[in-house]
Amino acid sequence: MILIADDDDSLRRSLARHLRAAGHAVIEATNGKHALDVLREHEIDILLTDITMPDLDGVELLRQVRELNPDVPVILMTGLPAISTAMKAVQYGASDYLTKPLDLEKLDDSIRRA
């Protein structure tokens, strides 16, 4: 099961359609807090999350996910890549760090590796 956390409804739905068409089960979360609730209630194989979200950003979500489940692969997405967030992503054990607009082939490869 792949959990997609992104406050951009259009992008989140588009990614969910793409991943479902590829045969994945998908749950969508509208923000980081919602994603944490889903992670507490469901067995998640991969978390795909935006970095810039209200209330709980993707890097902080990654940090909290590590406390709940240190083994779940987390793929971060961002439209505003920055050295500081990339360093935190590595520090907290992100599986990958993708920039938007997403290249769907790179996303698929990242999911396969995760």
Secondary structure, DSSP 8 states (H G I E B T S, - for coil): -EEEE-S-HHHHHHHHHHHHHTT--EEEESSHHHHHHHHHHS--SEEEEES--SSS-HHHHHHHHHHH-TTS-EEEEESS--HHHHHHHHHTT-SEEEESS--HHHHHHHHHH-
